[in-house]
Amino acid sequence: MYAAVKAKPQSIEVEHLGPAPMSGPHLVATYKPGREIYAQGDLNDKWYQVSTGAVRIHRLLSDGRRQVVSFHLPGEMFGFEAGSNHSFFAEAITETTLAIFGRRNMQERSRELLALALTGMARAQQHLLVIGRQCAVERIAAFLVDLCERQGGGRQLRLPMSRQDIADYLGLTIETVSRVVTKLKERSLIALRDARTIDIMKPDALRSLCN
């Protein structure tokens, strides 16, 4: 599954705009949709950067429900946790290629890691604000705006995750997610090309719903 490589000067091709690939020795691995990258309790000795595809990070709650805590798109890194073992599960959403860095190699790049860790922390804090909103419309609008910005800020948005993933991320039901998406479409804020592609028709109006 793994092939050892060294990072090259040219950039890795990615599906969306994102941070530049990390340099230094690393492994490359490809995961099929739904395949586990690491599990809760696994040794936390590697960090990962998405080259293509998308990843979800989640935890299983005591009642059997799943809480998705983050999504990671091309160019973004994940796997940063304070303890020596992972507290979450990581899975590939679509067919996904990852660059995998050993912790020993990454410790030499502490400044870059600090910037990435701070970005991740800011995104986690923003997520807490989003799921704290009482209105489902606000949650969905904030999610779409954030995802659009992470994909380069264009008008067309590609959703690698399912609506169930979105529901588990925002603390909603899948029926509520579908109902809100339909409402945004009826208000001409978005248009649906297919189940996974959204055109942002009125970005300023969509963004105003996040305030």
N, C-alpha and C positions, 0 to 999 in steps of 0.2 A: 504493500500500500504506500510505502514511503520511498522517496528517492532523494538522496542527499545532494544538495546543490549549493553553490555559492551565489550570493546576490550579485547581479550584474549591473553595470552603470545604467543601462536603459531601463525604463519604467516597466512595471508589470501591466499588462493590458487588463483593464477592469471594465465592468458594465456601467458604472456611474462614476462621476467625479468624486474624489475623496483624497485623504492624506496620501503623501508619497509613500511608496513601499519602503520598509525598513531595510537597511543594508546589513551585511554581516552574514556569516554562515548560518544556514537554516535548512530545514527539511521542507518538502512539498508533499501534500497529501490531498487526494480528492475523495469526497464523501458523497454518496448517493442521498437523494431526498429522504429525510427522516432518520438518517443514521446518526448515532450518538458519537459525539466527539470526546466528551468526558462526562463522568457521572458524579453525582454528589458523593463525597468521600474519597474520590480518586486523589492521588498525590498531585499537589499543585506545584509542578516543576517545569512548566512550559507556558509560553505565551503565544498567541496566535494572531495573524493578520489575514483578513479575507482578501483573496485575490479576485475570485469570481464567486457569484452566488450570494447566499445570505444565511445567517445563523441566528437562532433564538436561544436565549438563556432563560431557564425556568426552574421552578421548584415545585414539588408536589406537596400540597398541604395535608394536614392530618386527616381531613375528611375526604381525601381522594381527589380534590379539585387541583387544577394546575394554575399557577400564577406565573405568567410570562413577565420577566423583569426588564428585558432589553432585547433589541434586535441589532444586528451588526451587518453592515453593508460593505461592498468592496472598498478597500483602503483603510477600514477601521480595524482596531485591535481589541482583543478581549482575552479573558483568562486571568485578569488581575484580581487577586483576592488576598486578604491579609494573612490568613492562616496557611498552614502547611498542606491542608487538604481542601478540595473544592467543596463549597456549600451549595452549589447549584449544578444543574445539568446543562450541557450545551449540545445542540443538535443542528444539523444542516437542514435548512428549509427546502432549498432547491439543490440541484447538483452543485457542489461547492468545492472550490480549491482554496487551500489554506497554505500560508507560509508559517512554519512552526519553529519557534526560537527556544532554545534551552535557556533556563534562568541564568546560568553562569555567563553565557555570551551576552545576554541582555543587560547584566549588571554593569557592563562597560559603557552602556549608553544611558546613564542615569538621567541626564538632562532631557533627552527625548522621551524617556519613560515617564518622567514627572509631568511633562506637558500632556502626554496621552492620558495619564491617570487623572489629571485635573479636568480634562475634557470629559472623561467618562463620569467623574463625580458631578460635574455641572449638569450633564444630561440626566443622571439619576435624580438629582434634585428637581430638575424641571419635570421629570416624570411624576414625582410625588405631588407637585403642584397640579399637574394635569388630572391625575386620578382623584385628587381632592375636590375637583370641580363637581358641583351638584348636577349640572346640566350635561346630558349625554351629547348634545350637539356641540358644546364647547370642547368636550374631550375629543370627539372625532375630528373637529376642525383643527385643533392643536396638533393632533397626530399627523394629519395630512400636511399641514404647513411644515412641521419638523421634517417629515420624510422627504418632502419636496426640496427643502433646503439642503438636505444631506445628499440628494441626487443631483445637485448642481444648480438648483433654483429655476429650472425651466418650467414650462406650462404643462408638460406631460409627466405623469407620475406612474411609475410601475410598482405594483404591489407584489413583492415576492411571497409575502405571507398570506395565509388564508384569513377569512373573516373570523373564524374561531380563534386564530392566533391573536387578532386585533382585540377581540372581546376579552380574551384572557389577559391581555396586556393592559387594557383600560378598565378592567373591573366591571364589564358589561356583559349582557347576554348576546349571543349571535343574532337573535331576533332584533334586539335594539340597534346593533350595528347596522344591519340591513335596512331597518326602518329609517335611521338617520341618514344613511347614504342616499336613500330614495328621496328623502326630504331635501337634501342639499341639491340633488339633481333637479327636482321640481322647482327649486328656487333659482335655477340656472347658474349656481355657483360652481358646479362641476358637471362634466359629461362623462358617461361611461362608454369607452370603446369596446371593452369586453370585461370579463369578471376581474381581471388583474390590471387593467390599464385605465387610468383616470386622466382626463384633461381638466386642468384648473382654468375655468372660464373667467372667474372674477377673483383674482388672488387677494386684492385689497379687502374685498367684502368677506372672503373666507378668513383672512387674518383678523379682521375686526371681531369675529366671533370668539377669538381666543382671549380677548381682553376682559 
